[in-house]
Amino acid sequence: MCLDWIWPTACAGCDRPLAGRLCVECAANRPAATAPPAGLDFATAWAPYAGPIGRAVRRTKYVPDRDLGVLLSVRAAEALGPLMVDEAAWVPVPSPWDRRLWRGFSLPHLFVRELNRCRPQPIADVLAIGRGPRQAGIATWDRRANVAGRLRITGSVPPRVVLVDDVVTTGATATACADLLRLEGAKHVGIVALCDARSR
């Protein structure tokens, strides 16, 4: 058990011992289109959040575990990359600098890198967000306002955009990002995520 902290061998999704960081069963997801959040044209996720992949994502973010984040991103990108729209730019959903510093990485940025390897398209890292309350624990109707006031554009916005995130929880963050991107010229905005916490 102690060695698992140094050299993990149990599956991060189901805790099966000696199965590798992500066992074959947990990784065997079929990507599914989900209802797009307000302001978006489409949404696709690799797995539901209420399941082993959601559990692995939580371990990635809150332990934190960059190697697990890379592995999840690779597996998801292999499944999702071929399904994405052509001639669209990958736009990672931002995290505040203090959380990136604490974790040592941004999971959406890891995911973007792997998506781009499977489906080479421009990466437009044009969104940034200031520090503020975490979305977790905030009522659904307050989440959009919590994000919207802290978001800003840092570069030229492409006309076709695919937002890349780790989890779509209520869709409030995606909607806030899409609203700002559309104000700056985006005509088509979708989202791809590792997990979707909404029913599918």
GISUL-V628402 format. One record per pair of residues at least 24 apart in sequence whose ideal C-beta (glycine too) atoms are under 10 Angstrom apart, sorted by sequence separation. I is the first residue (numbers start at 0). J is the second residue. D is the distance in whole Angstrom. If there is no record, write none. Layout:
i=I j=J d=D
i=I j=J d=D
//
This chain:
i=28 j=52 d=6
i=126 j=150 d=6
i=127 j=151 d=5
i=147 j=171 d=9
i=156 j=180 d=5
i=160 j=184 d=10
i=167 j=191 d=9
i=168 j=192 d=10
i=25 j=50 d=8
i=26 j=51 d=9
i=46 j=71 d=9
i=89 j=114 d=6
i=126 j=151 d=8
i=127 j=152 d=8
i=146 j=171 d=6
i=147 j=172 d=9
i=150 j=175 d=6
i=156 j=181 d=9
i=160 j=185 d=5
i=167 j=192 d=5
i=170 j=195 d=9
i=25 j=51 d=4
i=26 j=52 d=8
i=45 j=71 d=8
i=89 j=115 d=6
i=125 j=151 d=10
i=126 j=152 d=7
i=127 j=153 d=5
i=142 j=168 d=8
i=143 j=169 d=8
i=145 j=171 d=8
i=146 j=172 d=5
i=149 j=175 d=9
i=150 j=176 d=7
i=156 j=182 d=9
i=157 j=183 d=10
i=158 j=184 d=7
i=159 j=185 d=7
i=160 j=186 d=9
i=161 j=187 d=9
i=162 j=188 d=7
i=164 j=190 d=6
i=166 j=192 d=6
i=167 j=193 d=9
i=168 j=194 d=9
i=170 j=196 d=9
i=24 j=51 d=8
i=25 j=52 d=7
i=45 j=72 d=10
i=125 j=152 d=6
i=126 j=153 d=7
i=127 j=154 d=10
i=142 j=169 d=6
i=143 j=170 d=9
i=144 j=171 d=9
i=145 j=172 d=9
i=146 j=173 d=9
i=147 j=174 d=9
i=148 j=175 d=9
i=152 j=179 d=6
i=156 j=183 d=4
i=157 j=184 d=8
i=158 j=185 d=6
i=159 j=186 d=7
i=160 j=187 d=7
i=161 j=188 d=8
i=162 j=189 d=7
i=163 j=190 d=8
i=164 j=191 d=8
i=165 j=192 d=6
i=166 j=193 d=7
i=167 j=194 d=7
i=168 j=195 d=9
i=169 j=196 d=8
i=170 j=197 d=7
i=46 j=74 d=10
i=125 j=153 d=6
i=126 j=154 d=9
i=142 j=170 d=9
i=143 j=171 d=4
i=146 j=174 d=9
i=147 j=175 d=4
i=150 j=178 d=9
i=151 j=179 d=8
i=152 j=180 d=8
i=155 j=183 d=8
i=156 j=184 d=5
i=157 j=185 d=7
i=158 j=186 d=5
i=159 j=187 d=4
i=160 j=188 d=5
i=161 j=189 d=5
i=162 j=190 d=4
i=163 j=191 d=6
i=164 j=192 d=5
i=165 j=193 d=5
i=166 j=194 d=5
i=167 j=195 d=5
i=168 j=196 d=5
i=169 j=197 d=7
i=22 j=51 d=8
i=25 j=54 d=9
i=26 j=55 d=9
i=45 j=74 d=8
i=46 j=75 d=8
i=89 j=118 d=9
i=124 j=153 d=8
i=125 j=154 d=4
i=139 j=168 d=9
i=140 j=169 d=9
i=142 j=171 d=3
i=143 j=172 d=8
i=146 j=175 d=4
i=147 j=176 d=9
i=150 j=179 d=5
i=154 j=183 d=9
i=155 j=184 d=8
i=156 j=185 d=5
i=157 j=186 d=9
i=158 j=187 d=7
i=159 j=188 d=8
i=160 j=189 d=7
i=161 j=190 d=7
i=162 j=191 d=7
i=163 j=192 d=8
i=164 j=193 d=8
i=165 j=194 d=7
i=166 j=195 d=7
i=167 j=196 d=6
i=168 j=197 d=8
i=21 j=51 d=8
i=25 j=55 d=7
i=45 j=75 d=4
i=89 j=119 d=10
i=98 j=128 d=10
i=123 j=153 d=10
i=124 j=154 d=7
i=125 j=155 d=7
i=126 j=156 d=9
i=139 j=169 d=5
i=141 j=171 d=8
i=142 j=172 d=7
i=143 j=173 d=10
i=145 j=175 d=9
i=146 j=176 d=8
i=150 j=180 d=9
i=152 j=182 d=8
i=156 j=186 d=10
i=157 j=187 d=9
i=158 j=188 d=10
i=159 j=189 d=9
i=160 j=190 d=9
i=161 j=191 d=6
i=162 j=192 d=8
i=163 j=193 d=9
i=164 j=194 d=9
i=166 j=196 d=6
i=167 j=197 d=7
i=21 j=52 d=8
i=44 j=75 d=9
i=45 j=76 d=9
i=79 j=110 d=9
i=83 j=114 d=7
i=87 j=118 d=10
i=89 j=120 d=6
i=90 j=121 d=10
i=91 j=122 d=8
i=93 j=124 d=8
i=96 j=127 d=9
i=123 j=154 d=7
i=125 j=156 d=6
i=137 j=168 d=10
i=138 j=169 d=9
i=139 j=170 d=9
i=140 j=171 d=9
i=143 j=174 d=6
i=144 j=175 d=8
i=147 j=178 d=7
i=152 j=183 d=5
i=164 j=195 d=10
i=45 j=77 d=10
i=46 j=78 d=9
i=88 j=120 d=6
i=89 j=121 d=7
i=90 j=122 d=8
i=91 j=123 d=9
i=93 j=125 d=9
i=95 j=127 d=9
i=96 j=128 d=9
i=97 j=129 d=10
i=98 j=130 d=9
i=123 j=155 d=8
i=125 j=157 d=8
i=134 j=166 d=10
i=137 j=169 d=9
i=139 j=171 d=7
i=142 j=174 d=9
i=143 j=175 d=5
i=146 j=178 d=10
i=147 j=179 d=7
i=152 j=184 d=10
i=156 j=188 d=10
i=167 j=199 d=10
i=45 j=78 d=6
i=76 j=109 d=10
i=80 j=113 d=8
i=85 j=118 d=9
i=87 j=120 d=6
i=88 j=121 d=4
i=89 j=122 d=5
i=90 j=123 d=5
i=91 j=124 d=6
i=93 j=126 d=5
i=94 j=127 d=10
i=95 j=128 d=6
i=96 j=129 d=8
i=97 j=130 d=6
i=123 j=156 d=7
i=135 j=168 d=8
i=142 j=175 d=8
i=146 j=179 d=10
i=12 j=46 d=9
i=21 j=55 d=6
i=45 j=79 d=6
i=60 j=94 d=10
i=68 j=102 d=9
i=72 j=106 d=7
i=76 j=110 d=7
i=79 j=113 d=10
i=80 j=114 d=6
i=83 j=117 d=9
i=84 j=118 d=10
i=86 j=120 d=7
i=87 j=121 d=8
i=88 j=122 d=7
i=89 j=123 d=7
i=90 j=124 d=7
i=91 j=125 d=9
i=92 j=126 d=7
i=93 j=127 d=5
i=94 j=128 d=7
i=95 j=129 d=6
i=96 j=130 d=7
i=123 j=157 d=5
i=126 j=160 d=10
i=134 j=168 d=7
i=137 j=171 d=9
i=20 j=55 d=8
i=43 j=78 d=10
i=44 j=79 d=8
i=63 j=98 d=10
i=68 j=103 d=10
i=69 j=104 d=9
i=71 j=106 d=8
i=72 j=107 d=9
i=75 j=110 d=7
i=76 j=111 d=9
i=79 j=114 d=7
i=80 j=115 d=9
i=83 j=118 d=5
i=85 j=120 d=8
i=86 j=121 d=9
i=88 j=123 d=4
i=89 j=124 d=9
i=90 j=125 d=6
i=91 j=126 d=7
i=93 j=128 d=4
i=95 j=130 d=5
i=98 j=133 d=8
i=125 j=160 d=9
i=134 j=169 d=8
i=143 j=178 d=9
i=15 j=51 d=10
i=43 j=79 d=6
i=68 j=104 d=6
i=72 j=108 d=9
i=73 j=109 d=9
i=76 j=112 d=9
i=77 j=113 d=8
i=80 j=116 d=8
i=81 j=117 d=7
i=82 j=118 d=9
i=84 j=120 d=9
i=87 j=123 d=10
i=88 j=124 d=10
i=90 j=126 d=6
i=92 j=128 d=9
i=93 j=129 d=9
i=95 j=131 d=7
i=121 j=157 d=7
i=126 j=162 d=8
i=13 j=50 d=10
i=14 j=51 d=9
i=65 j=102 d=8
i=68 j=105 d=9
i=69 j=106 d=10
i=72 j=109 d=5
i=73 j=110 d=9
i=76 j=113 d=4
i=77 j=114 d=10
i=80 j=117 d=3
i=81 j=118 d=7
i=83 j=120 d=8
i=88 j=125 d=9
i=120 j=157 d=10
i=123 j=160 d=7
i=134 j=171 d=7
i=12 j=50 d=8
i=13 j=51 d=5
i=20 j=58 d=10
i=60 j=98 d=9
i=63 j=101 d=7
i=64 j=102 d=9
i=65 j=103 d=6
i=66 j=104 d=10
i=68 j=106 d=5
i=71 j=109 d=8
i=72 j=110 d=4
i=75 j=113 d=7
i=76 j=114 d=5
i=79 j=117 d=8
i=80 j=118 d=4
i=95 j=133 d=9
i=121 j=159 d=10
i=123 j=161 d=10
i=134 j=172 d=6
i=12 j=51 d=3
i=43 j=82 d=6
i=63 j=102 d=4
i=64 j=103 d=10
i=65 j=104 d=5
i=67 j=106 d=10
i=68 j=107 d=10
i=70 j=109 d=10
i=71 j=110 d=8
i=72 j=111 d=8
i=73 j=112 d=10
i=74 j=113 d=9
i=75 j=114 d=8
i=76 j=115 d=8
i=77 j=116 d=9
i=78 j=117 d=9
i=79 j=118 d=8
i=80 j=119 d=9
i=120 j=159 d=9
i=121 j=160 d=10
i=11 j=51 d=8
i=12 j=52 d=6
i=14 j=54 d=9
i=43 j=83 d=8
i=62 j=102 d=9
i=63 j=103 d=7
i=64 j=104 d=9
i=68 j=108 d=10
i=69 j=109 d=6
i=72 j=112 d=7
i=73 j=113 d=5
i=76 j=116 d=7
i=77 j=117 d=6
i=80 j=120 d=9
i=10 j=51 d=8
i=11 j=52 d=9
i=12 j=53 d=9
i=13 j=54 d=8
i=43 j=84 d=10
i=61 j=102 d=9
i=63 j=104 d=7
i=65 j=106 d=9
i=68 j=109 d=5
i=69 j=110 d=9
i=72 j=113 d=4
i=73 j=114 d=10
i=76 j=117 d=5
i=120 j=161 d=8
i=122 j=163 d=9
i=12 j=54 d=6
i=13 j=55 d=9
i=41 j=83 d=10
i=60 j=102 d=7
i=68 j=110 d=8
i=71 j=113 d=9
i=72 j=114 d=8
i=75 j=117 d=10
i=76 j=118 d=8
i=11 j=54 d=7
i=12 j=55 d=5
i=41 j=84 d=8
i=59 j=102 d=9
i=63 j=106 d=9
i=69 j=112 d=9
i=70 j=113 d=10
i=73 j=116 d=8
i=118 j=161 d=9
i=10 j=54 d=10
i=11 j=55 d=4
i=12 j=56 d=9
i=20 j=64 d=9
i=26 j=70 d=9
i=40 j=84 d=9
i=60 j=104 d=10
i=65 j=109 d=8
i=69 j=113 d=7
i=72 j=116 d=10
i=73 j=117 d=9
i=128 j=172 d=9
i=10 j=55 d=8
i=11 j=56 d=9
i=26 j=71 d=9
i=30 j=75 d=8
i=59 j=104 d=9
i=60 j=105 d=10
i=68 j=113 d=10
i=11 j=57 d=9
i=12 j=58 d=9
i=20 j=66 d=7
i=21 j=67 d=8
i=28 j=74 d=8
i=60 j=106 d=6
i=11 j=58 d=5
i=20 j=67 d=6
i=26 j=73 d=10
i=27 j=74 d=10
i=28 j=75 d=8
i=59 j=106 d=6
i=114 j=161 d=8
i=128 j=175 d=9
i=11 j=59 d=8
i=26 j=74 d=5
i=30 j=78 d=5
i=115 j=163 d=9
i=128 j=176 d=9
i=20 j=69 d=10
i=21 j=70 d=6
i=25 j=74 d=9
i=26 j=75 d=9
i=29 j=78 d=8
i=30 j=79 d=5
i=114 j=163 d=6
i=126 j=175 d=10
i=20 j=70 d=5
i=21 j=71 d=7
i=28 j=78 d=7
i=30 j=80 d=10
i=32 j=82 d=9
i=56 j=106 d=7
i=59 j=109 d=9
i=111 j=161 d=9
i=113 j=163 d=10
i=126 j=176 d=6
i=7 j=58 d=10
i=11 j=62 d=9
i=19 j=70 d=9
i=20 j=71 d=9
i=26 j=77 d=9
i=27 j=78 d=10
i=28 j=79 d=10
i=30 j=81 d=9
i=31 j=82 d=10
i=111 j=162 d=10
i=112 j=163 d=10
i=21 j=73 d=10
i=26 j=78 d=9
i=30 j=82 d=6
i=111 j=163 d=5
i=11 j=64 d=8
i=21 j=74 d=7
i=93 j=146 d=10
i=110 j=163 d=5
i=111 j=164 d=10
i=126 j=179 d=7
i=92 j=146 d=10
i=95 j=149 d=8
i=109 j=163 d=10
i=110 j=164 d=8
i=125 j=179 d=10
i=126 j=180 d=8
i=7 j=62 d=10
i=12 j=67 d=10
i=107 j=162 d=9
i=108 j=163 d=8
i=110 j=165 d=7
i=125 j=180 d=8
i=11 j=67 d=5
i=93 j=149 d=9
i=107 j=163 d=5
i=109 j=165 d=9
i=7 j=64 d=8
i=93 j=150 d=8
i=106 j=163 d=10
i=107 j=164 d=5
i=123 j=180 d=9
i=126 j=183 d=10
i=4 j=62 d=9
i=92 j=150 d=10
i=93 j=151 d=9
i=106 j=164 d=8
i=107 j=165 d=6
i=125 j=183 d=8
i=7 j=66 d=8
i=11 j=70 d=8
i=12 j=71 d=9
i=106 j=165 d=4
i=107 j=166 d=10
i=7 j=67 d=8
i=11 j=71 d=8
i=93 j=153 d=9
i=105 j=165 d=9
i=106 j=166 d=9
i=125 j=185 d=10
i=123 j=185 d=10
i=90 j=154 d=10
i=45 j=110 d=9
i=90 j=156 d=8
i=88 j=155 d=10
i=90 j=157 d=8
i=88 j=156 d=9
i=89 j=157 d=10
i=88 j=157 d=4
i=87 j=157 d=7
i=88 j=158 d=9
i=90 j=160 d=5
i=92 j=162 d=6
i=94 j=164 d=10
i=86 j=157 d=9
i=87 j=158 d=9
i=88 j=159 d=7
i=89 j=160 d=8
i=90 j=161 d=7
i=91 j=162 d=8
i=92 j=163 d=7
i=93 j=164 d=10
i=94 j=165 d=9
i=86 j=158 d=9
i=87 j=159 d=4
i=88 j=160 d=6
i=89 j=161 d=6
i=90 j=162 d=5
i=91 j=163 d=5
i=92 j=164 d=4
i=86 j=159 d=6
i=87 j=160 d=6
i=88 j=161 d=7
i=89 j=162 d=8
i=90 j=163 d=7
i=91 j=164 d=8
i=92 j=165 d=8
i=85 j=159 d=9
i=87 j=161 d=5
i=89 j=163 d=6
i=90 j=164 d=10
i=91 j=165 d=10
i=92 j=166 d=10
i=84 j=159 d=7
i=92 j=167 d=10
i=84 j=160 d=10
i=84 j=161 d=7
i=114 j=191 d=7
i=83 j=161 d=6
i=93 j=172 d=9
i=83 j=163 d=10
i=92 j=172 d=6
i=111 j=191 d=10
i=92 j=173 d=7
i=110 j=191 d=8
i=110 j=192 d=8
i=92 j=175 d=10
i=93 j=176 d=8
i=110 j=193 d=6
i=79 j=163 d=10
i=92 j=176 d=6
i=109 j=193 d=10
i=91 j=176 d=10
i=107 j=192 d=9
i=90 j=176 d=8
i=107 j=193 d=9
i=76 j=163 d=10
i=90 j=177 d=10
i=106 j=193 d=8
i=75 j=165 d=10
i=90 j=180 d=7
i=72 j=163 d=10
i=72 j=165 d=9
i=71 j=165 d=9
i=90 j=185 d=9
i=68 j=165 d=8
i=88 j=185 d=9
i=87 j=185 d=10
i=90 j=188 d=8
i=92 j=190 d=8
i=87 j=187 d=7
i=90 j=190 d=9
i=92 j=192 d=9
i=86 j=187 d=10
i=87 j=188 d=9
i=87 j=189 d=7
i=89 j=191 d=9
i=84 j=187 d=8
i=38 j=143 d=10
i=60 j=165 d=7
i=84 j=189 d=7
i=37 j=143 d=9
i=59 j=165 d=8
i=60 j=166 d=9
i=83 j=189 d=8
i=36 j=143 d=10
i=84 j=191 d=10
i=57 j=165 d=10
i=83 j=191 d=7
i=56 j=165 d=6
i=57 j=166 d=9
i=82 j=191 d=8
i=56 j=166 d=6
i=80 j=191 d=9
i=53 j=165 d=10
i=79 j=191 d=6
i=53 j=166 d=7
i=79 j=192 d=9
i=79 j=193 d=9
i=76 j=191 d=9
i=75 j=191 d=8
i=48 j=165 d=10
i=75 j=192 d=9
i=76 j=193 d=10
i=43 j=161 d=9
i=48 j=166 d=6
i=75 j=193 d=5
i=40 j=159 d=9
i=48 j=167 d=8
i=74 j=193 d=9
i=75 j=194 d=9
i=40 j=160 d=10
i=41 j=161 d=9
i=42 j=162 d=9
i=44 j=164 d=9
i=48 j=168 d=8
i=39 j=160 d=10
i=40 j=161 d=10
i=72 j=193 d=8
i=39 j=161 d=10
i=42 j=164 d=10
i=44 j=166 d=9
i=71 j=193 d=6
i=39 j=162 d=8
i=44 j=167 d=6
i=71 j=194 d=9
i=43 j=167 d=10
i=42 j=167 d=6
i=68 j=193 d=9
i=36 j=162 d=10
i=39 j=167 d=10
i=42 j=170 d=8
i=36 j=167 d=7
i=39 j=170 d=8
i=42 j=173 d=7
i=35 j=167 d=10
i=38 j=170 d=9
i=34 j=167 d=10
i=36 j=169 d=8
i=37 j=170 d=7
i=33 j=167 d=7
i=36 j=170 d=3
i=37 j=171 d=9
i=39 j=173 d=6
i=59 j=193 d=9
i=35 j=170 d=8
i=36 j=171 d=7
i=38 j=173 d=8
i=39 j=174 d=7
i=34 j=170 d=8
i=36 j=172 d=8
i=37 j=173 d=9
i=38 j=174 d=5
i=56 j=192 d=10
i=33 j=170 d=9
i=36 j=173 d=4
i=37 j=174 d=5
i=38 j=175 d=9
i=39 j=176 d=9
i=40 j=177 d=9
i=56 j=193 d=6
i=57 j=194 d=9
i=35 j=173 d=8
i=36 j=174 d=5
i=37 j=175 d=10
i=38 j=176 d=9
i=39 j=177 d=5
i=55 j=193 d=9
i=56 j=194 d=6
i=35 j=174 d=9
i=36 j=175 d=9
i=38 j=177 d=4
i=39 j=178 d=10
i=55 j=194 d=9
i=36 j=176 d=9
i=37 j=177 d=8
i=38 j=178 d=6
i=53 j=193 d=9
i=54 j=194 d=10
i=36 j=177 d=7
i=37 j=178 d=9
i=38 j=179 d=10
i=39 j=180 d=10
i=52 j=193 d=7
i=53 j=194 d=5
i=35 j=177 d=9
i=38 j=180 d=9
i=39 j=181 d=10
i=52 j=194 d=6
i=53 j=195 d=9
i=38 j=181 d=7
i=53 j=196 d=7
i=48 j=192 d=9
i=50 j=194 d=8
i=48 j=193 d=9
i=49 j=194 d=9
i=40 j=186 d=9
i=41 j=187 d=9
i=43 j=189 d=7
i=44 j=190 d=9
i=45 j=191 d=8
i=46 j=192 d=9
i=48 j=194 d=4
i=49 j=195 d=10
i=40 j=187 d=6
i=41 j=188 d=9
i=42 j=189 d=7
i=43 j=190 d=8
i=44 j=191 d=7
i=45 j=192 d=7
i=46 j=193 d=7
i=47 j=194 d=7
i=48 j=195 d=6
i=49 j=196 d=7
i=39 j=187 d=9
i=40 j=188 d=6
i=41 j=189 d=4
i=42 j=190 d=5
i=43 j=191 d=5
i=44 j=192 d=5
i=45 j=193 d=5
i=46 j=194 d=5
i=47 j=195 d=6
i=48 j=196 d=4
i=49 j=197 d=10
i=39 j=188 d=5
i=40 j=189 d=5
i=41 j=190 d=8
i=42 j=191 d=8
i=43 j=192 d=8
i=44 j=193 d=7
i=45 j=194 d=7
i=46 j=195 d=8
i=47 j=196 d=8
i=48 j=197 d=8
i=49 j=198 d=9
i=38 j=188 d=7
i=39 j=189 d=6
i=40 j=190 d=9
i=41 j=191 d=9
i=42 j=192 d=7
i=44 j=194 d=6
i=45 j=195 d=9
i=47 j=197 d=9
i=49 j=199 d=10
i=39 j=190 d=6
i=44 j=195 d=4
i=47 j=198 d=8
i=48 j=199 d=10
i=36 j=188 d=10
i=43 j=195 d=9
i=44 j=196 d=9
i=47 j=199 d=6
i=35 j=188 d=9
i=42 j=195 d=7
i=44 j=197 d=9
i=46 j=199 d=9
i=35 j=189 d=7
i=36 j=190 d=7
i=35 j=190 d=7
i=42 j=197 d=9
i=44 j=199 d=7
i=32 j=189 d=10
i=33 j=190 d=9
i=42 j=199 d=9
i=33 j=192 d=9
i=30 j=191 d=9
i=34 j=195 d=9
i=36 j=197 d=9
i=33 j=195 d=5
i=32 j=195 d=10
i=34 j=197 d=7
i=31 j=195 d=8
i=33 j=197 d=6
i=34 j=198 d=9
i=28 j=193 d=10
i=33 j=198 d=9
i=34 j=199 d=8
i=28 j=194 d=10
i=33 j=199 d=5
i=32 j=199 d=8
i=31 j=199 d=5
//
